[in-house]
Amino acid sequence: MEAKMHMKEWLVTQIDSGGFEGLCWEDEDRTMFRIPWKHASKKDYKQTEDAALFKAWAVYKGKYREGMDKADPTMWKTRLRCALNKSTDFQEVPERNQLDITEPYKVYVIPQDQGSARPREFPRTKDQVYIEAKRSQELFHTSKEDFKPLTDNLMREHMYCELTGKKTLNQSPAPTTFLTSTHTVSDFRMQVTLLYQGHSVTKVCTRSPEGCFILQGRVPLGNEQIYGPCTAQQLSFPSPDAVSLPSCMAEAMNRLLCHLERGVLLWVAPDGVFIKRFCQGRVYWSGPMAQHTDQPNKLEREKTFKLLDIPRFLNELQCCLQGEGPTPTYEIELCFGEEYPDPDIPKNRKLIMAQVVPLFAVELMQRFNCKDRG
């Protein structure tokens, strides 16, 4: 039986073949390529041509058998999109996408540095349509079948053996070291707590694979015909008047909240926890990957930031279990409208903050009972 190619090898072969209209290299170095991305709702949509690549991938993966299965172009497209977004071999380049033209397409880059979370910045081309909210979500869009709970016993047992070097019944000893890049964290839930002057006013467990908007107002809207409806969970700031704050304090917070429309978008991807700021109001943060611990870390507007690196967290967890390092950190703090961290002002005096805890990290820490040994 002929060995199956990995997706990267398969897709590069299709690009080089020239057999699909619109599928081509974007640069001379063959690091970026275009994929035709016409929506089925367009009047000139032709399934034979416009769904050809998506169908080919479904056929190759054994998900569609010609003459036996019902044709489903939407599902074909979803499968390829999810495969691209899950793969570490490809990263979307939203700045180069052209989705509102007659022959729309997306651009992906084949990163040379596999540790990179996002593609490098590229010059914007003229007249590009740029709807960042939905593209940020789509970059890591997954279907329900792509996420298996971290509580799956087999996965737990396997990771436990690799992390600790111990074995379970009928298993050989596992190595004491492992490559974190081979592990995929698929629990996208977060515990998000909103705090007004250090007091919790809202606490939720997010469950959407698309992530969570923390905002005052409404989620920024894109073209739903192109991107589909926004399914990110929405967490709105409660009214200061409804949480029994002194009138002077409530007035100050209301002035601040009016600048937090559109808010921030947080999400968990296989390689980390990410955030994107859309609001006009300033947002600062602290966490495992923050540049400073004793001075403010600012989130620039409409730029994606990686707040936690999962491979690094797993490495630190392994060191902790082997008695070679302290407990890895994973809690993230956001401060809205005021500089943070601020060594002169304690965080319980900040007007509006959010605490973000990725639950995959909590579960791993509890599972392995990792304690500070630093």
C-alpha positions in Angstrom: 0.0 0.0 0.0 1.3 3.4 -0.9 2.3 5.5 2.1 0.1 8.5 2.8 1.7 11.9 2.5 1.5 14.4 5.3 -0.6 17.4 4.6 2.3 19.7 3.9 3.8 17.3 1.3 0.4 16.7 -0.2 -0.5 20.4 -0.5 2.9 21.4 -1.9 2.5 18.7 -4.5 -0.9 20.1 -5.6 0.6 23.7 -5.8 3.5 22.5 -8.0 1.2 20.4 -10.2 -0.8 23.5 -11.4 -3.9 21.3 -11.5 -6.1 23.7 -9.4 -7.1 27.1 -10.7 -5.9 29.8 -8.3 -3.7 27.5 -6.1 -0.3 29.0 -6.6 2.9 30.2 -4.9 2.7 33.8 -3.7 6.5 34.4 -3.6 9.6 33.3 -5.4 11.0 31.6 -2.3 8.0 29.3 -2.2 7.2 30.1 1.4 3.7 31.6 0.8 0.9 30.4 -1.3 -2.7 31.3 -2.3 -5.7 29.0 -1.9 -8.9 29.9 -3.8 -11.6 30.6 -1.2 -14.9 31.4 -3.0 -18.0 31.2 -0.8 -20.8 29.0 -2.0 -23.3 31.9 -1.6 -21.7 33.8 -4.5 -23.8 33.9 -7.7 -20.9 32.7 -9.9 -20.0 29.8 -7.6 -19.3 26.6 -9.5 -18.9 23.5 -7.4 -16.8 21.6 -10.0 -14.1 24.4 -10.1 -14.5 26.2 -6.8 -14.7 23.2 -4.5 -12.2 21.1 -6.5 -9.3 21.4 -4.0 -11.5 20.9 -1.0 -13.0 17.8 -2.6 -9.5 16.4 -3.5 -8.4 16.7 0.2 -11.6 14.9 1.3 -11.0 12.1 -1.2 -7.4 11.8 -0.2 -8.3 11.5 3.5 -11.0 8.9 2.7 -13.8 11.3 3.9 -15.5 11.2 0.5 -16.0 8.4 -2.0 -17.1 9.4 -5.4 -20.4 7.8 -6.4 -21.0 6.4 -2.9 -21.2 9.5 -0.6 -23.3 12.6 -0.9 -21.4 15.6 -2.1 -21.0 18.2 0.6 -18.8 21.1 -0.5 -19.3 23.0 2.7 -18.0 20.1 4.8 -15.1 19.6 2.4 -14.0 23.2 2.8 -14.4 23.0 6.6 -12.2 19.9 6.8 -9.4 21.6 4.8 -9.7 24.8 6.8 -9.5 22.9 10.1 -6.6 20.9 8.9 -4.7 24.0 7.9 -5.5 25.8 11.1 -4.5 22.8 13.3 -1.2 22.1 11.5 2.0 23.7 12.7 3.3 23.6 9.1 1.0 26.5 8.0 0.0 29.9 9.3 -2.6 32.2 7.7 -1.4 35.7 6.6 -4.6 37.7 7.1 -2.9 40.9 5.7 -2.6 39.3 2.3 -6.1 37.7 2.0 -8.4 38.9 -0.6 -11.9 37.8 0.2 -14.2 40.4 -1.4 -12.9 40.2 -4.9 -14.4 38.3 -7.9 -11.9 35.3 -7.3 -11.3 35.5 -3.6 -8.3 33.7 -2.0 -6.5 33.2 1.3 -2.7 33.3 1.8 -0.8 30.9 4.0 2.9 30.9 4.9 5.0 27.8 5.6 7.0 29.0 8.6 10.7 28.4 8.8 10.7 28.7 12.6 8.2 26.2 13.9 8.2 27.9 17.3 6.6 31.0 15.8 3.0 31.6 16.9 2.1 34.0 14.0 3.5 34.9 10.6 5.9 37.8 10.4 4.5 41.2 9.3 4.0 41.6 5.5 3.4 44.8 3.6 -0.3 45.3 3.0 -1.5 45.3 -0.6 -3.8 48.0 -2.0 -7.6 47.7 -1.4 -7.3 44.7 0.9 -10.4 44.0 3.0 -9.3 43.6 6.5 -11.8 42.3 9.1 -9.6 41.3 12.0 -12.1 40.0 14.5 -13.3 37.1 12.5 -10.0 36.3 10.9 -8.4 36.0 14.3 -11.1 33.5 15.3 -10.9 31.7 12.0 -7.1 31.3 12.3 -7.7 28.7 15.1 -11.2 27.6 14.1 -11.9 24.0 14.9 -14.8 21.7 14.8 -16.1 19.8 17.8 -14.6 16.6 16.7 -11.1 18.2 16.9 -11.3 18.6 20.7 -11.2 15.6 23.0 -11.5 16.4 26.7 -8.2 16.4 28.5 -9.9 14.1 31.0 -9.6 11.2 28.5 -8.1 8.5 30.6 -5.8 7.1 27.9 -4.4 10.5 27.1 -3.8 11.3 30.8 -2.1 8.0 31.4 0.2 8.4 28.3 1.2 12.0 29.3 1.7 11.0 32.9 4.1 8.2 31.9 6.1 10.5 29.7 6.2 13.4 32.2 7.2 11.3 35.2 9.1 8.3 33.7 6.8 5.9 35.6 4.9 3.1 34.0 1.5 1.6 34.4 0.4 -2.0 34.1 1.7 -3.8 31.0 3.7 -0.7 29.9 7.5 -0.4 29.4 9.2 2.5 31.3 8.7 5.8 29.6 11.7 8.1 28.9 12.4 10.7 31.4 12.5 13.4 28.7 10.0 14.2 25.9 9.5 16.6 23.1 6.7 19.0 24.0 6.1 19.6 20.3 4.6 16.1 20.0 1.9 16.9 22.6 -1.3 18.6 21.6 -3.3 20.4 24.3 -6.9 20.4 23.1 -8.8 21.8 26.1 -9.7 25.4 25.0 -11.6 26.3 28.2 -10.7 29.4 30.3 -11.8 30.6 33.7 -12.2 34.3 33.4 -12.9 36.5 36.4 -13.6 40.3 36.2 -12.6 42.4 39.2 -13.6 45.9 40.2 -11.0 47.2 42.7 -9.9 43.7 43.6 -13.5 42.4 44.1 -14.8 39.7 41.8 -17.9 40.9 40.0 -18.2 38.2 37.3 -16.7 34.7 37.0 -17.3 32.4 34.0 -15.9 29.3 32.4 -15.6 29.8 28.7 -16.5 26.9 26.5 -16.4 28.2 22.9 -13.5 27.0 20.7 -13.6 30.5 19.2 -12.5 32.0 22.5 -14.0 34.8 24.6 -14.6 38.5 24.0 -14.3 40.7 27.2 -16.0 44.0 26.3 -18.3 46.8 26.9 -20.9 46.8 24.1 -21.1 44.4 21.2 -18.7 42.1 19.4 -17.1 43.7 16.3 -18.9 42.4 13.3 -17.5 41.2 10.0 -19.1 40.0 6.9 -21.1 36.9 8.0 -21.6 35.8 4.5 -17.9 35.3 4.2 -16.9 34.4 7.8 -20.0 33.0 9.2 -21.6 34.1 12.5 -19.3 35.0 15.5 -19.5 32.2 18.0 -16.9 33.5 20.5 -18.4 33.7 24.0 -19.2 37.3 25.1 -18.4 38.5 28.6 -19.6 42.0 29.2 -18.4 44.3 32.0 -21.2 44.7 34.6 -22.5 48.1 35.3 -20.7 49.7 38.2 -24.0 50.9 39.5 -25.2 47.3 39.9 -22.3 46.2 42.1 -22.7 48.6 45.0 -19.7 50.9 44.4 -19.4 54.4 45.9 -20.9 56.9 43.5 -17.6 58.7 42.9 -15.9 55.3 42.0 -18.8 54.3 39.8 -18.6 57.5 37.9 -14.8 57.0 37.3 -15.4 53.5 36.1 -18.2 54.5 33.8 -15.9 57.0 32.1 -13.4 54.2 31.6 -15.8 51.6 30.4 -17.0 53.9 27.5 -13.6 53.4 25.9 -13.8 49.6 26.1 -16.3 49.0 23.4 -15.2 46.1 21.1 -12.9 44.9 24.0 -10.4 42.1 23.7 -10.6 38.6 22.2 -8.9 35.8 24.1 -8.5 32.2 22.8 -6.6 29.0 23.5 -4.9 27.3 20.5 -2.8 24.1 20.4 0.4 26.1 20.9 -0.6 28.8 23.4 -3.0 31.3 24.8 -3.5 34.4 22.6 -5.2 37.8 22.8 -6.1 40.6 20.4 -7.2 44.1 21.5 -9.9 45.9 19.5 -11.0 48.6 22.0 -9.7 52.2 22.0 -9.0 52.0 25.7 -5.6 51.0 26.8 -5.1 47.4 28.1 -2.1 46.2 30.0 -1.2 42.7 31.1 1.1 40.4 33.2 1.7 36.7 32.7 4.2 33.9 31.9 5.4 35.6 28.7 5.2 39.3 29.8 8.3 41.3 29.0 8.3 43.1 32.4 7.4 42.1 35.9 7.9 45.5 37.5 6.7 47.9 34.9 3.7 48.0 32.5 3.2 45.7 29.5 0.9 47.3 27.0 -1.2 45.4 24.4 -1.0 47.3 21.1 -4.3 47.7 19.3 -5.3 45.1 16.6 -2.1 43.1 17.1 -2.0 39.5 18.3 0.0 38.7 21.4 0.9 35.3 22.8 0.3 35.3 26.5 1.3 31.7 27.3 3.5 29.3 25.3 2.2 25.7 25.8 5.4 23.9 24.8 7.4 26.0 27.3 4.8 25.4 30.0 5.1 21.6 29.4 8.9 21.8 29.6 8.7 23.7 32.9 6.1 21.2 34.2 8.5 18.4 33.4 11.3 20.1 35.2 9.1 20.7 38.2 8.2 17.0 38.4 11.8 16.0 38.2 12.7 18.4 41.1 14.7 20.6 38.8 12.6 23.8 38.8 9.8 25.8 40.3 6.1 25.4 39.6 5.3 26.8 36.1 3.1 29.9 36.0 0.0 30.1 33.8 -2.2 32.7 35.3 -2.8 35.9 33.2 -3.9 39.3 34.4 -5.4 42.1 32.3 -5.8 45.7 33.5 -8.1 48.0 31.6 -7.3 51.7 31.3 -4.5 51.8 33.9 -0.8 50.8 33.6 0.1 47.4 35.0 2.1 46.0 36.6 2.6 49.1 38.7 5.0 48.7 41.6 3.5 51.9 43.3 -0.1 50.8 43.2 -1.4 47.4 44.4 -3.6 45.6 42.0 -6.6 45.6 44.3 -6.7 49.3 43.8 -7.0 49.1 40.0 -10.4 49.9 38.8 -11.0 47.1 36.2 -9.0 43.9 35.9 -9.5 40.4 34.6 -7.9 37.2 35.7 -7.6 34.5 33.0 -6.7 30.9 33.9 -6.4 28.3 31.1 -8.0 25.2 32.5 -5.8 22.7 30.7 -2.9 24.0 32.9 -5.0 23.7 36.1 -5.9 20.1 35.2 -2.3 19.1 34.4 -1.0 20.7 37.7 -3.7 18.8 39.7 -3.1 15.6 37.8 0.6 15.6 38.5 0.4 17.3 41.9 3.2 19.6 41.0 4.5 21.7 43.9 7.0 24.5 44.0 10.5 23.1 44.5 12.4 26.2 43.4 
